[in-house]
């Protein structure tokens, strides 16, 4: 996912540790103060990235797992009764804390991140959640575990004692290693909900809706088999398979250059649309796919996408679209003509890039006034 700028990616925990005294000897004023963290997400219209910040408003340092993958969005669409939760696919959402993302935040410090929410609420069929009137509640961290019980004949949901992993913890005593596997941590932070304005209608008015209808009727399907775990942009690849799901043979003219990619970056959507040459294909260029038959290709993304598309470290979601336009009439063939869109994305991870994954800095509101605490 994108660069998470330290001093302002994600949560800080403010607990005052008392050293050199036993718990039973502590006076009330010596006990740790409760966490005082603020998670904020601001939408700035469909034409700009959203902004996320977490600020330590407490009086003591705090340890934060500043991992942008921990962000999620609860979305309540006006026409639906049940909320939907947008987060990265389960295989990408971390099951434990990545120690490389640990950040120590002093009082008044924070972390910030710009991101495109469609990275979390992403669908090849169009944008149906982040639409005008939707109520969005951002969360950051690991979901709290709940249990259901009965009280006075009524069913109630309770929050038991939480176990690691935690998103935030008090700063450890001097000499102790940083860890988020101790008791007393915070599993998840919740921001103030906000509603999306009418401008977000442009996200739902997309050509992908027509693509989805065409794909439902197509005898061919395209599947993103896998992305790559690449050291840098130059080595990023995706593997896709074009398969005939019908019960009869299909003739196809298929080349890598006929496939375009839609890449959801942390800061927005980029289209990779290579331009195939205009030479008419010869007869040998057409292939016959029997029922269940398939063609698998691997594409090197730097050859197909604008330079810098995968220039920053993080996670990228990649969808494919295959446009077949040559029917083979010149050779007496009846080749497939139409558009096929992938249903699920491939994931590409870039380990290094021009910008560091975390970047420490001081916010303009680096020191929090007593009134704001």
HELIX and SHEET records of a PDB file:
HELIX    1   1 UNK A   23  UNK A   25  5                                   3    
HELIX    2   2 UNK A   28  UNK A   30  5                                   3    
HELIX    3   3 UNK A   68  UNK A   70  5                                   3    
HELIX    4   4 UNK A   99  UNK A  101  5                                   3    
HELIX    5   5 UNK A  117  UNK A  119  5                                   3    
HELIX    6   6 UNK A  198  UNK A  200  5                                   3    
HELIX    7   7 UNK A  201  UNK A  204  1                                   4    
HELIX    8   8 UNK A  208  UNK A  217  1                                  10    
HELIX    9   9 UNK A  233  UNK A  235  5                                   3    
HELIX   10  10 UNK A  256  UNK A  258  5                                   3    
HELIX   11  11 UNK A  283  UNK A  285  5                                   3    
HELIX   12  12 UNK A  301  UNK A  303  5                                   3    
HELIX   13  13 UNK A  329  UNK A  331  5                                   3    
SHEET    1   A 2 UNK A   4  UNK A   5  0                                        
SHEET    2   A 2 UNK A 358  UNK A 359  1                                        
SHEET    1   B 3 UNK A  37  UNK A  42  0                                        
SHEET    2   B 3 UNK A  50  UNK A  56 -1                                        
SHEET    3   B 3 UNK A 110  UNK A 115 -1                                        
SHEET    1   C 3 UNK A 102  UNK A 105  0                                        
SHEET    2   C 3 UNK A  62  UNK A  65 -1                                        
SHEET    3   C 3 UNK A 168  UNK A 170 -1                                        
SHEET    1   D 4 UNK A  84  UNK A  86  0                                        
SHEET    2   D 4 UNK A  71  UNK A  76 -1                                        
SHEET    3   D 4 UNK A 135  UNK A 141 -1                                        
SHEET    4   D 4 UNK A 188  UNK A 190 -1                                        
SHEET    1   E 4 UNK A  84  UNK A  86  0                                        
SHEET    2   E 4 UNK A  71  UNK A  76 -1                                        
SHEET    3   E 4 UNK A 135  UNK A 141 -1                                        
SHEET    4   E 4 UNK A 194  UNK A 195 -1                                        
SHEET    1   F 2 UNK A 147  UNK A 151  0                                        
SHEET    2   F 2 UNK A 154  UNK A 158 -1                                        
SHEET    1   G 3 UNK A 220  UNK A 226  0                                        
SHEET    2   G 3 UNK A 237  UNK A 244 -1                                        
SHEET    3   G 3 UNK A 294  UNK A 300 -1                                        
SHEET    1   H 5 UNK A 229  UNK A 230  0                                        
SHEET    2   H 5 UNK A 346  UNK A 350  1                                        
SHEET    3   H 5 UNK A 314  UNK A 324 -1                                        
SHEET    4   H 5 UNK A 259  UNK A 265 -1                                        
SHEET    5   H 5 UNK A 268  UNK A 272 -1                                        
SHEET    1   I 4 UNK A 229  UNK A 230  0                                        
SHEET    2   I 4 UNK A 346  UNK A 350  1                                        
SHEET    3   I 4 UNK A 314  UNK A 324 -1                                        
SHEET    4   I 4 UNK A 338  UNK A 341 -1                                        
SHEET    1   J 2 UNK A 250  UNK A 253  0                                        
SHEET    2   J 2 UNK A 286  UNK A 289 -1                                        
END                                                                             
